[in-house]
Amino acid sequence: MSGPVTAALGAGSGAGSGAGSNLGAKYAKFRDASHAALGETMTAQVRRAIAQVHGLDHAPGDNGARDDPPADAAWLAYARRMPFEHTAITDEEAAAVVAELGEARYVAFSVVAALADAECRAARVDLPGLTA
């Protein structure tokens, strides 16, 4: 999967140095591993929820395909709060999501949400254009 952050990292270094493309590849590998740990469907749902918080129709790099989440997904409501309300999330709310997902998937969930937030923010300001 590609996105504005991966594109910016790939273009971030001078021609011929290879450092920017290496950083972009490492970022993509980290992001893809996080997505795999969370699972394709849940990753798409979290990324779409974060994109909607940012007023985007779909997450950067996604085609807008829909995978409707379960109506009672507490983790999805939690994900929607992460971009702008993360400091207001209580320990009890976090513990409820950990109980639902398990510790390892909670970590993957947190990474996916944080990276989706960064990618949406980058898309909103055309980050690749800033690196030129």
Helices and strands as residue ranges (DSSP letters): H 4-11, H 19-38, H 40-53, H 74-85, G 86-88, H 91-101, H 103-124, H 127-130
